[in-house]
Amino acid sequence: MAPLKGYTDEVFRNAFSRHFNGFDGALAPFIPTVTDKRIRPALLQGVLPERNRRLPVVPQIMSNSPDDFIRMAHALTDTGHSEINWNLGCPFPMVAKKNKGSGLLPQPDRIDAFLDQVLPRLPCRLSVKLRLGRKKPDEIDNVLETLNAYPLSEIILHPRTGIQMYSGRPDLDRFERCLDLSRHPVTYNGDINCLGDFQNLSERFHCVKRWMIGRGALINPYLPGDIKGADIPPDDKVSRFTGFYDDLYRGYQDRLSGPGHLLNRMKGFWTYFALIFEGGKKVAKRIHRSKRIDRYEAIVSKFFSSEPRWVEPEQGMSVDEVLP
Ligand SMILES: Cc1cc2nc3c(=O)[nH]c(=O)nc-3n(C[C@H](O)[C@H](O)[C@H](O)COP(=O)(O)O)c2cc1C
């Protein structure tokens, strides 16, 4: 399961794995480092191994400071983690401008200096999640050469540039070249939204053994199970989904403080849930307009009781182009 900040947190991961199969593990949304010596326990709670037993989780850190990274990594390994992931892919300009996430990709020397300081002091394995570059897709060449000098457990590559955000298509030719350039195992990530997407990619990239799915599983939570060969009759899909939805909603009711936060969180999810139901976009628009939680609950309840039809995403769909 890919990290999706604001979505695939502890509540979602646990609800998801109570109702659906297919994922072997999850990479958690990034934790920012802090300059304070003391790390607030609240920052680490969501990724505690004992709170993520159903779906083992690897924490991700976003930082460009070796000292802050090491401190956070120690705090995480003290709770039982044996692997940490470094975020080198976040595309947001505010992040990139601060030389974090994809902002580091045009600066392989900084990546080199960071790893040179971090790896000898790291008490666990390290993997890296990245894009092809910040502005240009060939930035990856020097980055991979730099990464090859270090012992990493894997590289997770989403083959877009940072400035592309989520538009256009993943650059599969460039991804293929990266498989030759990297001495580390490479995990593919990006736009796997249906079984056909996965089949095409796995036929093309035989040597890829690990696959990461984010938005495709928010839209269709049966997708990881379908890929592993589960065969759920389409008629059962909606009723099982509503069980998951109830669980998720209760989880956020318990966790989030106040109806405003709850409403905003659920509005975010419906952006994706909308794409799997016939008439889903219309209901998502109504949900997005709702200002009160009781109104929201009424819209969702009416929608589910109308027995909406489950419609699988089309092969080659770009989520960015079809969001309501
Ligand atoms: C809302 C949102 C939040 C994201 N948060 C993170 C994050 O915290 N860390 C990270 O490495 N990638 C993050 N990503 C990127 C995804 O993990 C993934 O690389 C990207 O969505 C492409 O994969 P997909 O097409 O399977 O979703 C985020 C993406 C989205 C849309």
The ligand as an ORCA input file, in Angstrom:
! r2SCAN-3c Opt
* xyz 0 1
  C      -3.010     12.669     -1.517
  C      -1.668     12.045     -1.720
  C      -0.777     11.950     -0.650
  C       0.495     11.369     -0.831
  N       1.338     11.255      0.252
  C       2.560     10.670      0.083
  C       3.471     10.489      1.179
  O       3.196     10.857      2.347
  N       4.671      9.916      0.919
  C       5.024      9.478     -0.342
  O       6.123      8.947     -0.534
  N       4.174      9.602     -1.387
  C       2.968     10.169     -1.197
  N       2.106     10.261     -2.262
  C       2.470      9.620     -3.544
  C       1.927      8.185     -3.603
  O       2.519      7.367     -2.612
  C       2.201      7.518     -4.975
  O       3.565      7.584     -5.232
  C       1.437      8.185     -6.117
  O       0.104      8.460     -5.753
  C       1.445      7.327     -7.382
  O       0.921      6.041     -7.112
  P      -0.621      5.634     -7.403
  O      -0.911      6.003     -8.836
  O      -0.668      4.162     -7.151
  O      -1.444      6.441     -6.451
  C       0.860     10.871     -2.112
  C      -0.040     10.965     -3.179
  C      -1.279     11.544     -3.000
  C      -2.233     11.604     -4.182
*
